[in-house]
Amino acid sequence: MIALRKNLNIAQFQSLIALFVLCLGLALTTDNFLTADNFWNVMRQISVNVCISVGMTLVVLTAGIDLSVGSILAFCGAVTAGLLRSGISIPSANLFIGFTVLGAVLAGMLLGGGLGFVNGYAVTRFKVPPFVATLAMLTMARGFTMLWTKGHPITGLGESFGFLGTGWFLGIPMPVWISGFVVLVAVVLTGKTKFGRYIYAIGGNENAARLSGIPISKVKIWVYSLAGLLAAVGGVLVTARLDSAQPNAGMSYELDAIAAVVIGGTSLSGGRGTILGTVLGAVIIGVLNNGLILLDVSPFWQQVIKGIVILLAVVIDKSNQKSE
């Protein structure tokens, strides 16, 4: 019993230990890692993945997966930029609708939630496996992005919008404030509400949850909708930071999100994991990406290394499940 408790305690802190070892190694091998500028640069980059990963965590907790978040990020970012830059013009009705920064951002978030709703509806109503449903949305959203942008970046979005991605408030970058708010809401949602308990119950044992009267389909639709909405928030942050909506934005972002979720201790089988664990996983991925760049590692090898890290995290997760 004592040995089992020791193993469980080590498992609880393995992500922190990994982060400490990673930071120590980079501090010893690079001169620029332990600098204020690099710290805030990492935090800004992590902020986008945190928003996406929080939504991914909710999906994975229900034993699902969402491969479409990167494409939804790109499409919603492009739509936000297009509405802000050009509005909506209907020549036949002699009508023009302009958008403020708030209006364009809300429209992009609404679109993201709507695309997530489509994912959830396909999974629940038509019983399409989450992998297939979200893979289809990945392809569609990427195509819609190309159609909307015509393959060209949308630039010149203004200082007010750019403040969301590059501004500072009380000495902290705005993306960090925004991602921090997302995390706070998600922690309360999963830990203090009936909806959060439903999410864990569905992932733990869906049949038992159904017999307990939990509305499985409704909860899953909400979960996928929230994942789409948070991907849109990430799209707004990326677009604001670059002052440009790139047609190829968000490529492979879903892989970083899944990596953060798994490294943070959320089980791919559902029912086990925390939002704060995912945040820690996102920090590890962000530090790893930053360190590989500082070490001038080839982008091709970066992909290989991240793949190995994801595989190791899954192996460790399975080992922990067997030891419980």
Backbone hydrogen bonds, N-H to C=O, Kabsch-Sander energy under -0.5 kcal/mol:
donor,donor_aa,acceptor,acceptor_aa,energy
5,R,1,M,-2.1
6,K,2,I,-2.0
7,N,3,A,-2.1
8,L,4,L,-2.2
9,N,5,R,-2.3
10,I,6,K,-2.3
11,A,7,N,-2.2
12,Q,8,L,-1.9
13,F,9,N,-1.1
13,F,10,I,-0.5
14,Q,11,A,-0.8
17,I,13,F,-2.5
18,A,14,Q,-2.4
19,L,15,S,-2.4
20,F,16,L,-2.5
21,V,17,I,-2.5
22,L,18,A,-2.4
23,C,19,L,-2.7
24,L,20,F,-2.6
25,G,21,V,-2.5
26,L,22,L,-2.2
27,A,23,C,-2.4
28,L,24,L,-1.6
29,T,25,G,-1.2
30,T,26,L,-1.9
35,T,32,N,-0.5
35,T,33,F,-1.6
39,F,35,T,-2.3
40,W,36,A,-2.4
41,N,37,D,-1.9
42,V,38,N,-2.5
43,M,39,F,-2.3
44,R,40,W,-2.3
45,Q,41,N,-2.0
46,I,42,V,-2.8
47,S,43,M,-1.7
48,V,44,R,-0.8
48,V,45,Q,-0.5
49,N,45,Q,-1.0
50,V,46,I,-2.8
51,C,47,S,-1.9
52,I,48,V,-2.0
53,S,49,N,-3.2
54,V,50,V,-2.3
55,G,51,C,-1.4
56,M,52,I,-2.3
57,T,53,S,-2.5
58,L,54,V,-1.7
59,V,55,G,-1.6
60,V,56,M,-2.9
61,L,57,T,-2.5
62,T,58,L,-0.7
62,T,59,V,-1.0
63,A,60,V,-2.3
64,G,59,V,-1.9
72,I,68,S,-2.7
73,L,69,V,-2.3
74,A,70,G,-1.8
75,F,71,S,-2.6
76,C,72,I,-2.8
77,G,73,L,-2.2
78,A,74,A,-2.2
79,V,75,F,-2.6
80,T,76,C,-2.5
81,A,77,G,-2.2
82,G,78,A,-2.8
83,L,79,V,-2.7
84,L,80,T,-2.0
85,R,81,A,-2.4
86,S,82,G,-3.0
87,G,82,G,-0.8
87,G,83,L,-1.0
88,I,97,I,-2.6
90,I,95,L,-3.5
93,A,90,I,-1.1
94,N,91,P,-1.3
95,L,90,I,-2.2
97,I,88,I,-3.2
98,G,96,F,-0.6
104,A,100,T,-2.6
105,V,101,V,-2.3
106,L,102,L,-2.6
107,A,103,G,-2.1
108,G,104,A,-2.2
109,M,105,V,-2.4
110,L,106,L,-2.6
111,L,107,A,-2.2
112,G,108,G,-2.2
113,G,109,M,-2.5
114,G,110,L,-2.2
115,L,111,L,-2.5
116,G,112,G,-2.2
117,F,113,G,-2.1
118,V,114,G,-1.9
119,N,115,L,-1.8
120,G,116,G,-2.6
121,Y,117,F,-2.8
122,A,118,V,-2.3
123,V,119,N,-2.1
124,T,120,G,-2.3
125,R,121,Y,-2.6
126,F,121,Y,-0.9
126,F,122,A,-0.6
128,V,122,A,-2.1
132,V,129,P,-0.6
133,A,129,P,-2.7
134,T,130,P,-2.5
135,L,131,F,-1.4
136,A,132,V,-2.3
137,M,133,A,-1.8
138,L,134,T,-2.3
139,T,135,L,-1.8
140,M,136,A,-2.5
141,A,137,M,-3.1
142,R,138,L,-1.7
143,G,139,T,-2.0
144,F,140,M,-2.9
145,T,141,A,-2.0
146,M,142,R,-1.8
147,L,143,G,-2.3
148,W,144,F,-2.7
149,T,145,T,-2.5
150,K,146,M,-1.5
151,G,146,M,-0.7
152,H,149,T,-1.7
154,I,245,A,-1.6
155,T,153,P,-0.6
156,G,243,D,-0.8
162,G,158,G,-2.1
163,F,159,E,-1.8
164,L,161,F,-1.4
165,G,162,G,-1.2
166,T,162,G,-2.5
167,G,163,F,-1.8
169,F,172,I,-2.9
172,I,169,F,-1.3
174,M,167,G,-2.8
176,V,173,P,-0.8
177,W,173,P,-1.6
178,I,174,M,-2.7
179,S,175,P,-2.6
180,G,176,V,-2.3
181,F,177,W,-2.2
182,V,178,I,-2.0
183,V,179,S,-2.4
184,L,180,G,-2.4
185,V,181,F,-2.5
186,A,182,V,-2.3
187,V,183,V,-2.7
188,V,184,L,-2.1
189,L,185,V,-2.6
190,T,186,A,-2.6
191,G,187,V,-2.0
192,K,188,V,-2.4
193,T,189,L,-0.7
196,G,189,L,-0.8
197,R,193,T,-1.6
198,Y,194,K,-2.2
199,I,195,F,-1.9
200,Y,196,G,-1.9
201,A,197,R,-2.3
202,I,198,Y,-2.6
203,G,199,I,-2.0
204,G,200,Y,-2.2
205,N,201,A,-2.4
209,A,205,N,-2.3
210,R,206,E,-2.4
211,L,207,N,-2.2
212,S,208,A,-1.3
213,G,210,R,-1.6
214,I,209,A,-2.2
216,I,214,I,-1.8
219,V,215,P,-2.3
220,K,216,I,-2.5
221,I,217,S,-2.4
222,W,218,K,-2.1
223,V,219,V,-2.3
224,Y,220,K,-2.6
225,S,221,I,-2.1
226,L,222,W,-2.5
227,A,223,V,-2.1
228,G,224,Y,-2.1
229,L,225,S,-2.4
230,L,226,L,-2.6
231,A,227,A,-1.7
232,A,228,G,-1.8
233,V,229,L,-1.8
234,G,230,L,-2.0
235,G,231,A,-2.0
236,V,232,A,-2.3
237,L,233,V,-2.1
238,V,234,G,-2.4
239,T,235,G,-2.4
240,A,236,V,-2.6
241,R,237,L,-2.3
242,L,238,V,-2.0
243,D,239,T,-1.2
244,S,239,T,-1.5
245,A,154,I,-2.3
246,Q,244,S,-0.8
249,A,246,Q,-1.8
251,M,248,N,-1.0
253,Y,250,G,-1.9
255,L,252,S,-0.7
256,D,252,S,-1.3
257,A,253,Y,-2.2
258,I,254,E,-2.4
259,A,255,L,-2.4
260,A,256,D,-2.5
261,V,257,A,-2.2
262,V,258,I,-2.6
263,I,259,A,-3.0
264,G,260,A,-1.8
265,G,262,V,-1.7
266,T,261,V,-2.1
267,S,272,R,-2.6
270,G,267,S,-1.7
271,G,61,L,-2.1
278,T,274,T,-1.5
279,V,275,I,-2.2
280,L,276,L,-2.1
281,G,277,G,-2.2
282,A,278,T,-2.6
283,V,279,V,-2.2
284,I,280,L,-2.2
285,I,281,G,-2.4
286,G,282,A,-2.6
287,V,283,V,-2.9
288,L,284,I,-2.6
289,N,285,I,-2.7
290,N,286,G,-2.4
291,G,287,V,-2.9
292,L,288,L,-2.4
293,I,289,N,-1.8
294,L,290,N,-2.5
295,L,291,G,-2.1
296,D,293,I,-1.5
297,V,292,L,-2.8
302,Q,298,S,-2.1
303,Q,299,P,-1.5
304,V,300,F,-1.4
305,I,301,W,-2.8
306,K,302,Q,-2.4
307,G,303,Q,-2.1
308,I,304,V,-2.1
309,V,305,I,-2.3
310,I,306,K,-2.3
311,L,307,G,-2.3
312,L,308,I,-2.6
313,A,309,V,-2.3
314,V,310,I,-2.2
315,V,311,L,-2.3
316,I,312,L,-2.6
317,D,313,A,-2.2
318,K,314,V,-2.5
319,S,315,V,-2.2
320,N,316,I,-2.4
321,Q,317,D,-2.0
322,K,318,K,-1.8
323,S,319,S,-1.6
324,E,320,N,-0.8
